[in-house]
Amino acid sequence: MMLTEPTVSCEAIRRFRRCGLQNSGQTFVNVGRLTNDSLMSPTIPFRRPFQGTRARPSKAQLLPIPRAVAEELALHAHLSLGVLRVGSSDIAPAQQVTEIMLLTKFLADAGHGDFPDEALFEIDQVMAAVFDEGGRSGAWRISAEAFEKLAAVVTLYDHQLKRASLAALTVASERLERVKGGEAYQGAQRKRA
């Protein structure tokens, strides 16, 4: 029997959408790609071609992404976190850290690391507070305590990028796009006896 875990409220995404602020036009999450997305920057640029039936994954989809790409994505994630630590007048670093938070959770749900729902809820509250304060003051920053929590997530993301398959990254990226598009976050479905 399949039971769905309760929906975890992603307050950071809600507040992010309410801010309605434009980012600076550059994204720190993607490799060499610029964006003018008014909501959030695009995610990892891995897309599956449309196929009416599920085809067997190719060998490339079963392998991790090239190490140089993984290192560049991880570097941008760490830079975004570092910018939030010192403070920014731009919403973009908060956007990228929120995306990383969700991508990390989605990859963990797929078996690439441990990121419990309780930790997601706690970090989501931290990012929601960042969006609230940033919307009021125009300064996007995190506390030292929040930095430590988010650093653990970014470090997990770094490891996931080096080990997860292209197919897993693609699925996580597509799931993030759906959440950004307004779909409610659903925890991983787990089989229970």
N, C-alpha and C positions, 0 to 999 in steps of 0.2 A: 504494500500500500504506500503510495506517495503522498507525503504531507508537505505543504509549503511552509517554510519558516515565516514568522510574522514579518510584515513589512517594516523596515527600518526607515525612519523619517530622515531624509537628507536635507536638513535645515540649511546647510551651506549652499546647496543648489538653489533652494527657494529664495534665499536672500540674495544670492548671486543674480538671479533673474530679475528680482525687484530693483536691484541697483541701477540697471539699465545704462551703465556707464560703458563707454567705448574704450577698448584697450588701445595701446599705443600703436598697434598695427603690426607688431612683431610678436612672435610666439617663441617661447623658450623650450617647448616640448617637442616640436617637430624638427626634423633635420633639414636645414637650409630652406625652409618654406616660410613665407610671410603670409599673414592673414589680416583681414579687416573685419572679421566676425564680431558683431556687436555683443554677442552673448559669451561665448567661450571660444578659445582657440581650437582649431581642428585637432583631432587625435592622431595617433600613430598612422602614417599613411599606408596602411596595409588593408587592402580590400579584396574580397573574394569575388570572382566573376559570378554572375547569376547563372545558376544551373537549376533546371526544374527538378532534378533528382539529386540526392546526395551522392556525389562522386567520392571515390576513395581519394584521400589526400595525396598530393604529390610528395615526392621525397623532399623537395624544398620546404613544403609546409610542415614537415615533421622535424625539421632541423631548427636550431636557434637562429636568430637573425645574426648577420655578420657582427663580429665583435666590435669593429669600429663604429658601427651604427648604434649598437647597444651602449657603448661608452659615451658617445655623443649625446644620446638621449638622457643617460644618467647624469652626465655633467650639467646639462640644462636643468634637470630636476634639482640637483644640488644648488645650482646658481639661483634658481627661483626661491628656494628655501632660504638661502643666505640673504637675498634681497629683502625678503619678509622679515628676517631677523633684525636688520638695521633700519628697516622702514622704507617705504616707497610711496611716491605720489601717484603711482599708476596701479590700476587694478590687476594688470596682467599677471604678476607673480602669484597673487592669491588665486587667480583662475587656474594657473598651471598646477599649483599645489593641490587644489581641490580635484582637478582631473587625475592627478597622480594618486591621490588618496583612493579614488574610485577604481582606477585601473588596477592598483595594487590589490584591492579587495576582490575584484573580479578574477584576477589571476590566482589569488589564494583560493577562491571558491573552486577554481579549476584544478586545484591540487598543487599549485606552485607556491608553497609557503603557508605560514599560519598567520591569519589576521582575523581574530574573532569578531563577531558582530558587536560585542561590548566595546572593543577598541575602536571600531568604526564609529559607533555612536559618540564616544568621548571625543574623538578627533573631529568628527562632524560638528560638534558643539563649539569646539575651538575655532574652526573655520567660519562658522556662522557668526561668532562674535567678531572675527576679523572683518567680515563683510559689513556687519552692523556699524562697527566703529569707523571703518573706512568710508562708508557711505555718509556718515555724519561729519567726519573731520577731514576726509580726503587723504588721510595717512593710513597706509596699509602696513601693519606691523604685527608681530607676534611676540609674546613674552618669552623669557628664557625657558620657563617650564614647558610652554607650548612647543618651543623649538625642539626640545629633547624628544617629545612625543612624535612630532612630525619627522624628525631626523631618523627615527626608527622606521617609519613608513617609507621614507625616501631610500633608505639603505636596503630595505626589503625589495623595493621596486628595482633598484640597481641590480640586485642578485637575480630577480625574476627576468629582467631583460637579457641577462647572459645565459639563462638556462631554459626559459620557456620557448616552445616552438613557435614558429611563425603563425601556425594555425591558431594557437592559444592566444597570441597577441592580437590577431585579427578578430577573433570572437570577442575578446575584452574590449577592443576599440569600438566594434559595432555596438556592443552593449552600452558603452559610455555615450555614444551618439544618440541612442534611444533615450537614455536618461536625460541627456541635455535637451532633447526634443520634447520632454514633458512626461515621459513614461515614469511611473513610480518605481523606485528602487525596490527590488525583491531580493531577499536573501537567497542563498543557494538552496536548491531543492535537495533534500537528503532523504535517502530511503530509510524507513524504519520498519522493524518487524512487528 
